[in-house]
Amino acid sequence: MGMVIDAIGEWLKEILVSGIIGNLSGLFDSVNGQVADISAQVGATPQAWNAAIYNMIRSLSENVIIPIAGVILAFVMTLELIQMVSDKNNMHGDVDTWMFFKWIFKTACAVLIVTNTWNIVMGVFDVGQSVVNSAAGVISSDASIDISSIVVDLEQRLMEMDIGPLIGLWFQSLFVGICTWALTICIFIITYGRMIEIYLVTSIAPIPMATMVNKDGGNMGQNYLRSLFALAFQAFLIIVCVAIYAALVENIAIDTDVSKAIWTCMGYTVLLCFTLFKTGSMAKSIFSAH
């Protein structure tokens, strides 16, 4: 009777070990793929990331938004001229000719800014890409996670465990596998969502840029430029996050506790997602954009 029970126990153990190894096999492959793709995604300019979307957004900006920006610019500069003349009259002073030349010069600058808005905006992201490419060497180390390299002789160690702990480890490996897919989606949303946000922000660029030279409404254009720099340099912060993640992954110690090794890897991945989510607000805070 004891031999039958032992045989059944060994059979259950083999099933559990096989299931655990199956769950752990390629457990972090999806996360590794997304992490490896981050530098390529954030290092691309809007025109290089997706040419079709870029051309559509540029066409909308030049054909739909610029005419609206032109109307806003005409209204803003006319209002500024009225205010200049009104302020001069209220102080009972003579209207100087230089005042009109100053207004004409500001208007010409505003028109130049609006008509070249797209070049200005893309120039900001070209600067951001240059910084990211310069920092890309920081993450030359491997940022991938492989459980088999962290826990050596995995199958042998599992076979030495009792059925109870194996059942618990099987559920843990199953849960972590589901979580890794969720984390993969989070990383995808962060990297791709940033690019979509860039396209949305650049599509209406001429409107805030039309207020740049206005004395009262210039804050709108200045804040818009700060938000552009925040988006551009968010890529640098993302690269730094991945570099830190790569350093942490490289230093994971080989441990006899399989469960601890799994949750350590999981913890580092969750930490990466958390820091990636924070890069947007951090970049805006640095550039005082809101």
Backbone hydrogen bonds, N-H to C=O, Kabsch-Sander energy under -0.5 kcal/mol:
donor,donor_aa,acceptor,acceptor_aa,energy
5,I,1,M,-2.2
6,D,2,G,-2.4
7,A,3,M,-2.3
8,I,4,V,-2.6
9,G,5,I,-2.5
10,E,6,D,-2.6
11,W,7,A,-2.4
12,L,8,I,-2.7
13,K,9,G,-2.4
14,E,10,E,-2.6
15,I,11,W,-2.1
16,L,12,L,-2.7
17,V,13,K,-3.0
18,S,14,E,-2.5
19,G,15,I,-2.4
20,I,16,L,-2.7
21,I,17,V,-2.7
22,G,18,S,-2.2
23,N,19,G,-2.3
24,L,20,I,-2.7
25,S,21,I,-2.1
27,L,24,L,-2.1
29,D,26,G,-1.3
32,N,28,F,-3.1
33,G,29,D,-2.3
34,Q,30,S,-1.9
35,V,31,V,-2.8
36,A,32,N,-2.5
37,D,33,G,-1.2
38,I,34,Q,-0.7
38,I,35,V,-0.9
39,S,35,V,-0.6
41,Q,37,D,-2.0
42,V,38,I,-2.9
43,G,39,S,-1.3
44,A,41,Q,-1.0
49,W,45,T,-2.4
50,N,46,P,-1.3
54,Y,50,N,-2.4
55,N,51,A,-2.5
56,M,52,A,-2.0
57,I,53,I,-2.8
58,R,54,Y,-2.5
59,S,55,N,-2.2
60,L,56,M,-2.4
61,S,57,I,-2.5
62,E,58,R,-2.6
63,N,59,S,-2.4
64,V,60,L,-2.3
65,I,60,L,-1.6
66,I,61,S,-2.1
68,I,64,V,-0.8
69,A,65,I,-2.7
70,G,66,I,-2.5
71,V,67,P,-1.8
72,I,68,I,-2.3
73,L,69,A,-2.8
74,A,70,G,-2.4
75,F,71,V,-2.3
76,V,72,I,-2.9
77,M,73,L,-2.8
78,T,74,A,-2.0
79,L,75,F,-2.5
80,E,76,V,-2.1
81,L,77,M,-2.0
82,I,78,T,-2.3
83,Q,79,L,-2.2
84,M,80,E,-2.3
85,V,81,L,-2.4
86,S,82,I,-2.6
87,D,83,Q,-2.8
88,K,84,M,-1.8
89,N,85,V,-2.2
90,N,86,S,-2.4
91,M,87,D,-1.3
92,H,89,N,-1.5
93,G,88,K,-2.0
96,D,94,D,-0.7
99,M,96,D,-0.7
100,F,96,D,-0.6
100,F,97,T,-1.0
101,F,97,T,-1.6
102,K,98,W,-2.6
103,W,99,M,-1.9
104,I,100,F,-2.7
105,F,101,F,-2.6
106,K,102,K,-2.3
107,T,103,W,-2.5
108,A,104,I,-2.5
109,C,105,F,-2.3
110,A,106,K,-2.4
111,V,107,T,-2.6
112,L,108,A,-2.3
113,I,109,C,-2.4
114,V,110,A,-2.5
115,T,111,V,-2.5
116,N,112,L,-1.1
117,T,114,V,-1.2
120,I,116,N,-2.1
121,V,117,T,-2.9
122,M,118,W,-2.5
123,G,119,N,-1.8
124,V,120,I,-1.6
125,F,121,V,-1.5
126,D,122,M,-1.9
127,V,123,G,-1.9
128,G,124,V,-1.9
129,Q,125,F,-2.4
130,S,126,D,-2.0
131,V,127,V,-2.0
132,V,128,G,-2.3
133,N,129,Q,-2.8
134,S,130,S,-1.8
135,A,131,V,-1.7
136,A,132,V,-0.9
138,V,135,A,-1.9
139,I,136,A,-1.2
140,S,137,G,-1.3
149,S,146,D,-0.9
150,I,146,D,-1.2
151,V,147,I,-3.0
152,V,150,I,-0.7
154,L,151,V,-0.5
157,R,153,D,-2.2
158,L,154,L,-2.2
159,M,155,E,-2.3
160,E,156,Q,-1.0
161,M,158,L,-1.4
166,L,162,D,-1.7
167,I,163,I,-2.5
168,G,164,G,-2.1
169,L,165,P,-2.6
170,W,166,L,-2.4
171,F,167,I,-2.1
172,Q,168,G,-2.1
173,S,169,L,-2.8
174,L,170,W,-2.0
175,F,171,F,-2.5
176,V,172,Q,-2.9
177,G,173,S,-1.9
178,I,174,L,-1.7
179,C,175,F,-2.3
180,T,176,V,-2.5
181,W,177,G,-1.3
182,A,178,I,-1.6
183,L,179,C,-2.6
184,T,180,T,-2.3
185,I,181,W,-2.0
186,C,182,A,-1.9
187,I,183,L,-2.5
188,F,184,T,-2.2
189,I,185,I,-2.6
190,I,186,C,-2.3
191,T,187,I,-2.3
192,Y,188,F,-2.5
193,G,189,I,-2.2
194,R,190,I,-1.7
195,M,191,T,-1.1
196,I,192,Y,-2.2
197,E,193,G,-2.5
198,I,194,R,-2.0
199,Y,195,M,-2.2
200,L,196,I,-2.3
201,V,197,E,-2.7
202,T,198,I,-2.7
203,S,199,Y,-1.5
204,I,200,L,-0.7
204,I,201,V,-0.7
205,A,202,T,-1.3
207,I,204,I,-1.2
209,M,205,A,-1.9
210,A,206,P,-1.2
210,A,207,I,-0.6
211,T,208,P,-1.3
212,M,209,M,-1.3
214,N,211,T,-1.1
218,G,214,N,-1.0
220,M,217,G,-1.3
221,G,217,G,-0.7
222,Q,218,G,-2.4
223,N,219,N,-2.7
224,Y,220,M,-1.8
225,L,221,G,-2.1
226,R,222,Q,-2.1
227,S,223,N,-2.2
228,L,224,Y,-1.9
229,F,225,L,-2.3
230,A,226,R,-2.1
231,L,227,S,-2.2
232,A,228,L,-2.4
233,F,229,F,-2.7
234,Q,230,A,-1.0
235,A,231,L,-0.7
235,A,232,A,-0.7
237,L,233,F,-1.6
238,I,234,Q,-2.4
239,I,235,A,-2.1
240,V,236,F,-2.1
241,C,237,L,-2.2
242,V,238,I,-2.2
243,A,239,I,-2.2
244,I,240,V,-2.4
245,Y,241,C,-2.3
246,A,242,V,-2.5
247,A,243,A,-1.9
248,L,244,I,-2.2
249,V,245,Y,-2.6
250,E,246,A,-2.1
251,N,247,A,-1.1
252,I,249,V,-1.4
255,D,150,I,-0.5
258,V,256,T,-0.9
261,A,257,D,-2.0
262,I,258,V,-2.3
263,W,259,S,-2.4
264,T,260,K,-2.1
265,C,261,A,-2.1
266,M,262,I,-2.3
267,G,263,W,-2.5
268,Y,264,T,-2.2
269,T,265,C,-1.9
270,V,266,M,-2.4
271,L,267,G,-2.4
272,L,268,Y,-2.1
273,C,269,T,-2.2
274,F,270,V,-2.4
275,T,271,L,-2.4
276,L,272,L,-2.4
277,F,273,C,-2.2
278,K,274,F,-1.4
279,T,275,T,-0.9
279,T,276,L,-0.6
280,G,276,L,-0.5
280,G,277,F,-0.5
281,S,277,F,-0.5
282,M,278,K,-2.4
283,A,279,T,-2.5
284,K,280,G,-2.0
285,S,281,S,-2.1
286,I,282,M,-2.2
287,F,283,A,-2.0
288,S,285,S,-0.8
289,A,284,K,-2.7
